[in-house]
Amino acid sequence: MNARRLCVGRESLSRRSLAVLALGALGVFPGGARDARGDVLQTSNVRFVEHSPAAFEAAQREGKPLFLLISAVWCYWCKYFEQQVLADAEVSKYLNQHYVNVFADHDRHPDLVRRYARGLPMIVLFAPDGRVRQSFAGVLKKDDFLSVVKQVAASPSPAPETGPVAVPNSAPLSSNTYRRLRQGMLTFVGENLDKEYGGFGSGDKYPQPRLLAYLLELHQATGDRRYLVAVEKTLDGVLGALYDPVDGGFFRFAEGREWRQPHYEKLVHLNATLAAVLGEAHRMTGNPRYREAADRTVAYLLRTLHDATAGGFYSSQTANPAYYRLSLRERRSAQAPSVNREKLTAWNAEAAVALLALGRSSGRTDLRDVALRTLDFIRLNVVSEKGAFHLYEPRTGQRHGEGQLDANAWAALGLLEGYRVVRVESYRQTALQVLRFAVADLFDAGRGAFGDDKSLPLSLDANGVMAEALLQAHQVGGPADYLDLARRVLTSFGGTARALLGDGDDAVARAPDAVYYLRAYAQVVARSQEGERRR
């Protein structure tokens, strides 16, 4: 067995460090659905507290290092780490004696995910003064894990202070800049499309539905078949490796260039956007395989993740490799993996946008109605005078996470898409309410972009979504300065987007982050050209 660290994330980490048990030896974990925090905080042998400033104050007061675990309820390897490593008596005893132990749920703490996570589970070890000593993603064997935490506890000297967070790399907003950006996307496709196995790059393969949707748009706009070929080749890999032919729906990603081993979690926004891509690919190519997969994915979403009573979608279905390896007959009598019933605002809004698009391309008014009910759920349950909350907990009715950029950008864009389809005034008004909050509280004038934490780099992805929302709001009677604000955001990130598309291995992981930015840029350029023609 090759030594390897296994993780769920964008990165494949070092093979030299530490070994884990082979995937084929793993069985089914006991238990059904869990609260996003419940199993860890209530039943772990490690005495965890939730992430808070008080936890860091306790570490400093007690002179102890701090152990932070970022884990996702839908992540198989997170659960493996919790039950097979942290549950060990020697491990838990050591952590309880020598560390302040902090747990953060991935779906509830997007700020910590942006700051620290390179995969899942994610472990960050802090000195008592709160500075990071060491961090790593993945599952370690017991002895290797103990070796790391003991080494940090024995010598908790802080890492050097980091410098100020840089401003994004700007470039003038112009037709020439946009042409270079679009050429950069074509170069990215040519250099990174895996012509043998499909997908992009030579590492782990992700379906990347946002990127595929944008490539279909470019094919339609330019007639360049290279974009369509990239989509078809990637969909071949996705359908062969990530599609669940029994229950429907798609898994999150597969290991290796050859799409060898799926990671079996199913996320709502990933499945909704893939269904929309498949529907559009069917419209362009007539391939019946795409239509069938789109229909079965929508059926999966409506059957498993849709809240037909209250509206909106639950976030995910947990990974369980043993279940997905069963035959069709065996699955019928087995307990399906649990559904995680928290509702994430950004994921719901993105799913609504995707279902509106699929409803238009397929002529299915039922999908439009589901999307609109999802937007009604967002409008009525997660938007306040403080903008859109990040997460809604159906069991308690509580809302969590004020002021998160992703939630506000997606809520505004989703509501404006709904208004564009049905012209319901409440969608427009709620979107403008969200944008008023975002402009007042999340725009960083010094860096010329939106952000929810001044100590973190700015997100090209979220700023692209926000720029598109501002442009749509301006078109339907929003403040005149929304157009100028969108243009400023696009200018701020012009050089960043160009560099991202040409940045080697990192481009494969980061290219989808440029999609909404490029869409917004295209709209501004088109408006400018139309204005020049009129003059």
C-alpha positions in Angstrom: 0.0 0.0 0.0 1.4 3.4 -0.9 1.7 5.9 1.8 -0.7 8.7 1.3 -2.7 11.5 3.0 -6.3 11.4 2.0 -8.5 14.5 1.9 -11.5 16.1 0.4 -10.4 19.4 -1.2 -8.8 21.2 -4.1 -5.3 20.0 -3.2 -3.5 16.7 -3.3 -1.1 16.8 -0.4 2.3 15.2 0.1 2.6 11.5 -0.2 5.9 11.4 1.7 4.5 12.4 5.1 2.0 10.0 6.4 -0.1 6.9 5.5 -3.8 6.1 5.9 -5.8 3.0 5.6 -6.8 2.0 2.1 -10.2 3.1 0.9 -11.3 -0.4 0.1 -10.9 -1.5 3.7 -13.4 1.1 5.0 -16.9 0.1 6.0 -20.1 1.9 6.9 -20.0 4.3 9.7 -22.8 3.8 12.2 -25.6 6.3 12.8 -28.0 8.3 10.6 -28.4 12.0 10.2 -26.4 14.3 12.4 -26.6 18.0 13.2 -23.7 19.8 11.5 -22.0 20.1 14.9 -23.7 17.6 17.0 -21.7 14.4 16.7 -18.4 16.2 17.3 -19.4 18.6 20.1 -21.6 16.2 22.0 -20.1 12.7 21.5 -16.4 13.1 20.8 -13.8 11.9 23.3 -12.0 15.2 22.5 -13.5 18.0 24.6 -14.3 20.4 21.7 -15.7 23.9 22.0 -17.2 25.9 19.2 -15.0 28.4 17.4 -15.2 31.8 19.1 -12.9 34.5 20.4 -13.4 33.1 23.9 -11.6 29.9 22.9 -8.5 31.8 21.8 -8.7 33.9 25.0 -8.7 30.6 27.0 -5.7 29.3 25.1 -3.7 32.5 25.8 -4.8 32.5 29.5 -3.9 28.9 30.0 -0.7 29.0 28.0 -1.9 26.2 25.8 -1.7 25.8 22.0 -5.1 25.6 20.2 -6.2 22.7 17.9 -8.8 23.8 15.3 -10.7 21.2 13.3 -12.7 22.3 10.3 -15.0 19.5 9.2 -18.0 19.1 7.0 -21.1 17.1 7.8 -21.2 15.6 4.3 -17.5 14.7 4.2 -16.7 11.0 4.5 -13.0 11.5 5.4 -13.9 14.0 8.1 -16.1 11.4 9.7 -13.4 8.8 9.4 -10.9 11.1 11.1 -13.3 11.9 13.9 -14.2 8.2 14.5 -11.0 6.4 13.8 -8.3 8.9 15.0 -9.8 11.5 17.4 -11.8 8.8 19.1 -8.6 6.9 20.1 -8.1 7.1 23.9 -4.4 8.1 23.6 -5.2 10.8 21.1 -8.1 12.3 22.9 -6.3 12.2 26.3 -3.3 14.1 24.9 -5.4 16.7 23.2 -7.6 17.2 26.2 -4.6 17.7 28.5 -2.4 19.8 26.3 -4.6 21.8 23.9 -7.7 24.0 23.7 -9.7 22.1 21.1 -12.0 24.0 18.8 -14.4 22.7 16.2 -15.8 24.6 13.2 -18.4 23.3 10.8 -17.4 23.9 7.2 -20.9 25.0 6.1 -21.3 27.4 9.1 -18.0 29.1 8.9 -17.2 30.3 5.3 -14.8 32.9 6.8 -12.6 30.2 8.3 -12.8 28.0 5.2 -11.5 31.0 3.1 -8.8 31.8 5.7 -7.5 28.3 6.4 -9.0 25.4 4.4 -7.0 23.7 1.6 -9.0 20.5 1.9 -11.1 18.5 4.4 -10.7 17.7 7.2 -8.6 20.7 7.9 -6.4 20.9 11.0 -4.8 24.2 12.1 -2.5 24.3 15.2 -2.1 27.7 16.9 0.4 28.9 19.4 -1.1 30.2 22.7 -1.0 33.8 21.3 -3.2 32.8 18.4 -0.6 32.7 15.6 -0.6 29.7 13.3 2.1 27.1 14.0 1.2 24.4 11.5 -1.7 23.4 9.3 -2.5 20.5 7.1 -5.5 18.9 5.3 -6.4 15.3 5.2 -6.4 12.2 7.4 -3.3 11.1 9.3 -2.7 7.8 11.0 -2.8 7.9 14.8 0.9 7.8 15.4 1.7 10.4 12.8 -1.0 12.7 14.1 0.2 12.4 17.6 3.8 13.2 16.5 2.7 16.4 14.9 0.6 17.7 17.8 3.2 16.8 20.4 5.9 18.6 18.4 3.8 21.8 18.2 2.9 21.5 21.9 6.5 21.1 22.9 7.7 24.1 21.0 4.9 26.6 20.5 7.0 29.3 19.0 4.9 31.5 16.7 5.3 31.8 13.0 6.4 35.2 11.6 3.7 37.8 11.3 2.2 38.0 7.8 2.3 41.3 6.0 -0.8 43.3 4.9 -3.3 41.8 2.5 -2.5 43.0 -1.0 -4.9 44.8 -3.2 -6.1 42.9 -6.3 -4.1 43.4 -9.5 -6.0 45.9 -11.6 -6.2 46.5 -15.4 -8.0 49.2 -17.4 -11.6 48.3 -18.2 -11.8 48.2 -22.0 -12.7 46.0 -25.0 -9.1 45.2 -25.5 -8.7 43.9 -21.9 -11.9 41.8 -22.4 -10.5 40.3 -25.6 -7.3 39.3 -23.8 -9.3 37.8 -20.9 -11.4 35.8 -23.3 -8.3 34.7 -25.2 -6.9 33.7 -21.8 -9.9 31.4 -21.3 -9.3 29.8 -24.7 -5.6 29.3 -23.9 -6.6 27.7 -20.6 -8.9 25.3 -22.4 -6.2 24.4 -24.9 -3.5 23.9 -22.3 -5.5 22.1 -19.6 -8.2 20.0 -21.3 -7.4 16.4 -20.7 -8.0 15.0 -24.2 -7.7 11.4 -23.1 -9.9 11.2 -20.0 -11.8 14.5 -20.1 -11.9 17.2 -17.4 -9.1 19.6 -16.8 -5.6 19.1 -15.5 -3.7 16.0 -14.6 -4.8 15.7 -10.9 -8.1 15.0 -9.2 -11.0 15.7 -11.4 -13.9 18.1 -10.5 -17.0 18.5 -12.7 -16.7 22.4 -12.6 -20.2 23.1 -13.9 -19.8 26.9 -13.7 -16.8 26.7 -16.1 -18.7 24.3 -18.4 -21.7 26.6 -18.5 -19.5 29.5 -19.5 -17.7 27.5 -22.2 -21.1 26.7 -23.7 -21.9 30.4 -23.7 -18.7 31.2 -25.5 -19.4 28.5 -28.1 -22.8 30.0 -28.7 -21.4 33.5 -28.9 -18.3 32.8 -31.1 -19.2 29.6 -32.9 -15.8 28.2 -31.9 -16.2 24.4 -31.5 -13.2 24.1 -29.3 -15.3 25.3 -26.4 -18.0 22.7 -27.1 -15.5 19.9 -27.5 -14.1 20.7 -24.1 -17.5 20.5 -22.6 -18.4 17.3 -24.3 -15.1 15.6 -23.3 -15.5 16.7 -19.7 -19.2 15.5 -19.6 -18.0 12.1 -20.8 -15.7 11.9 -17.8 -18.3 13.3 -15.4 -21.1 10.9 -16.5 -18.7 8.0 -16.4 -17.2 8.5 -13.0 -19.4 10.9 -10.9 -23.0 10.1 -12.0 -25.0 7.8 -9.7 -27.1 5.7 -12.1 -29.3 4.2 -9.3 -30.4 7.2 -7.2 -29.5 9.9 -9.7 -27.3 12.9 -8.9 -23.6 13.5 -9.1 -20.7 13.1 -6.6 -18.4 15.9 -5.7 -15.1 14.8 -7.4 -12.9 11.8 -8.3 -9.3 11.1 -7.5 -6.6 11.1 -10.2 -6.5 12.0 -13.8 -8.4 8.9 -14.7 -11.4 9.7 -12.4 -10.5 6.6 -10.4 -12.3 6.9 -7.1 -15.3 9.1 -6.5 -15.8 11.0 -3.3 -19.4 10.3 -2.7 -20.9 13.5 -1.1 -23.7 15.1 -3.1 -24.0 18.9 -2.9 -27.2 20.7 -3.9 -25.7 23.6 -5.9 -23.3 21.3 -7.7 -26.1 19.0 -8.8 -28.4 21.9 -9.8 -25.8 23.6 -11.9 -24.7 20.3 -13.6 -28.3 19.6 -14.5 -28.5 23.0 -16.1 -25.3 22.4 -18.0 -26.6 19.0 -19.2 -29.8 20.6 -20.3 -28.0 23.3 -22.4 -25.6 20.7 -23.8 -28.6 18.6 -24.9 -30.2 21.7 -26.6 -26.9 22.4 -28.5 -26.0 18.8 -29.4 -29.2 16.8 -29.3 -27.3 14.1 -27.3 -30.1 12.1 -25.5 -27.7 11.0 -22.8 -27.4 14.6 -21.6 -31.2 15.0 -21.4 -31.6 11.8 -19.5 -28.9 12.7 -16.9 -30.4 16.2 -16.5 -33.9 14.8 -15.9 -32.7 12.1 -13.4 -30.5 14.7 -11.6 -33.5 17.0 -11.2 -35.6 14.1 -10.0 -32.9 13.3 -7.4 -32.9 16.9 -6.2 -36.7 17.1 -5.9 -36.9 13.7 -4.2 -34.0 14.0 -1.8 -32.9 17.6 -1.2 -35.9 19.7 -1.9 -38.1 20.9 1.0 -41.5 20.7 -0.6 -43.2 22.1 2.4 -41.3 25.2 3.3 -39.4 25.8 0.0 -35.7 25.8 -0.6 -33.2 23.0 -0.6 -31.2 21.2 2.0 -27.5 21.5 1.6 -26.2 18.0 0.9 -26.3 14.2 1.2 -23.5 12.7 3.2 -20.9 10.5 1.6 -21.0 6.7 2.4 -18.8 4.7 0.1 -20.1 1.3 1.3 -23.7 2.3 0.4 -22.7 3.4 -3.1 -20.8 0.2 -3.8 -24.0 -1.9 -3.2 -25.9 -3.4 -6.1 -29.3 -2.0 -7.1 -31.0 -4.8 -5.2 -28.9 -4.3 -2.1 -29.5 -0.6 -2.2 -33.2 -1.0 -2.1 -33.0 -2.6 1.4 -30.1 -0.4 2.7 -30.5 2.8 4.6 -29.6 5.7 2.3 -26.9 8.2 3.4 -28.3 11.0 5.6 -29.4 14.3 4.3 -28.0 17.4 6.0 -30.9 19.7 6.5 -29.4 23.1 6.9 -30.1 25.5 4.1 -27.2 27.6 2.8 -28.3 30.8 1.2 -25.7 31.0 -1.5 -26.2 27.3 -2.5 -30.0 27.8 -2.6 -29.7 31.0 -4.7 -27.3 29.3 -7.1 -29.6 26.3 -7.4 -32.6 28.6 -8.1 -30.6 30.4 -10.9 -29.7 27.0 -12.4 -33.3 25.7 -12.3 -34.6 28.9 -13.9 -32.2 28.3 -16.7 -33.0 24.7 -17.1 -36.7 25.4 -17.0 -36.3 27.8 -19.9 -34.1 25.4 -22.0 -36.3 22.4 -21.4 -39.7 24.1 -21.3 -40.4 22.7 -17.8 -42.6 25.2 -15.9 -42.4 23.0 -12.8 -38.7 23.8 -12.5 -39.4 27.5 -12.7 -41.9 27.1 -10.0 -39.5 25.3 -7.7 -36.9 27.9 -8.3 -39.3 30.7 -7.5 -40.4 29.0 -4.3 -36.7 28.8 -3.4 -36.3 32.5 -3.9 -39.4 33.1 -1.8 -37.8 31.1 0.9 -34.7 33.3 0.7 -36.8 36.5 0.6 -38.9 35.6 3.6 -36.5 33.7 5.8 -32.9 34.8 5.4 -33.0 38.5 4.4 -33.1 41.3 6.9 -32.0 44.9 7.2 -28.5 43.4 7.7 -28.6 41.7 4.3 -28.7 38.0 3.7 -27.7 35.6 6.4 -25.4 32.7 5.4 -27.4 29.8 6.8 -30.9 28.8 7.9 -31.5 26.0 10.3 -35.0 24.5 9.7 -35.2 22.6 12.9 -34.9 25.8 15.1 -35.7 28.6 12.6 -32.5 30.3 13.5 -30.4 32.2 11.0 -26.6 32.3 11.2 -23.8 34.3 9.6 -24.4 38.0 9.1 -22.4 39.9 6.5 -21.0 37.1 4.5 -20.2 38.2 0.9 -21.1 35.0 -0.9 -24.6 34.9 0.7 -25.4 38.5 -0.1 -24.0 38.4 -3.7 -25.9 35.2 -4.6 -29.1 36.2 -2.8 -29.1 39.5 -4.8 -28.3 37.8 -8.1 -30.9 35.0 -7.6 -33.7 37.4 -6.7 -32.9 39.6 -9.7 -32.9 36.5 -12.0 -36.3 35.6 -10.5 -37.5 39.2 -11.2 -36.2 39.0 -14.8 -38.3 35.8 -15.4 -41.6 36.7 -13.7 -41.4 40.5 -12.9 -42.6 40.0 -9.3 -41.8 43.3 -7.6 -41.0 41.7 -4.2 -38.0 40.0 -5.8 -36.6 43.3 -7.1 -37.2 45.2 -3.9 -35.6 42.5 -1.7 -32.6 42.3 -4.1 -32.1 46.1 -3.8 -32.4 45.8 0.0 -29.5 43.2 0.0 -27.4 45.3 -2.3 -27.9 48.4 -0.2 -26.5 46.5 2.8 -23.6 45.1 0.7 -22.6 48.5 -0.7 -22.7 50.1 2.7 -21.1 47.4 4.8 -19.1 45.1 2.5 -17.5 47.4 -0.1 -13.8 48.1 0.6 -13.1 51.4 -1.1 -9.4 51.2 -0.4 -9.2 48.0 -2.4 -12.0 48.8 -4.9 -13.9 45.6 -4.3 -16.3 43.7 -1.9 -15.0 41.8 1.1 -16.3 40.6 4.4 -13.0 40.4 6.2 -10.3 43.0 5.7 -7.5 40.6 6.8 -8.3 38.1 3.9 -7.6 38.3 0.2 -10.6 39.5 -1.8 -12.6 36.8 -3.7 -12.7 37.1 -7.5 -15.6 34.7 -7.6 -17.8 36.5 -5.1 -16.9 39.9 -6.6 -17.9 38.6 -10.1 -21.3 37.5 -8.8 -21.7 40.8 -7.1 -20.7 42.8 -10.2 -23.3 40.9 -12.2 -26.0 41.6 -9.6 -25.1 45.3 -9.6 -25.4 45.4 -13.4 -28.8 43.6 -13.3 -30.0 45.9 -10.5 -29.0 49.0 -12.5 -31.0 47.7 -15.5 -34.2 47.4 -13.4 -34.1 50.8 -11.8 -31.4 50.5 -9.2 -29.2 53.4 -8.3 -27.2 54.9 -11.1 -23.9 54.5 -9.2 -24.4 50.7 -9.3 -23.0 50.7 -12.8 -20.0 52.7 -11.7 -19.5 50.4 -8.8 -19.6 47.3 -11.0 -17.1 48.9 -13.4 -14.8 49.7 -10.5 -14.9 46.0 -9.3 -14.1 44.8 -12.8 -11.2 47.2 -13.1 -9.8 46.2 -9.8 -9.6 42.5 -10.8 -8.6 42.8 -14.4 -5.0 41.8 -13.9 -5.9 39.2 -11.3 -8.2 37.4 -13.7 -5.6 37.4 -16.5 -2.9 36.0 -14.2 -5.3 33.3 -12.8 -6.1 31.9 -16.2 -2.5 31.4 -17.1 -1.1 30.3 -13.7 -0.2 26.6 -14.4 -1.6 24.0 -12.1 -3.4 26.6 -10.0 -5.4 27.7 -13.0 -7.3 24.4 -13.1 -8.6 24.9 -9.5 -9.2 28.6 -9.8 -10.5 29.1 -13.4 -14.2 28.7 -12.3 -13.7 31.6 -10.0 -13.3 33.9 -13.0 -16.6 32.9 -14.7 -19.0 35.4 -13.2 -16.4 38.1 -13.4 -16.0 37.4 -17.2 -19.8 37.4 -17.7 -20.1 40.8 -16.0 -17.2 42.1 -18.0 -18.8 41.0 -21.2 -22.0 42.9 -20.3 -20.2 46.1 -19.6 -18.2 45.9 -22.8 -21.4 45.2 -24.8 -23.1 48.2 -23.2 -20.2 50.5 -24.0 -20.1 49.3 -27.6 -23.8 49.9 -28.0 -23.5 53.4 -26.5 -20.7 54.2 -29.0 -22.8 52.9 -31.9 -25.7 55.1 -30.9 -23.4 58.2 -30.7 
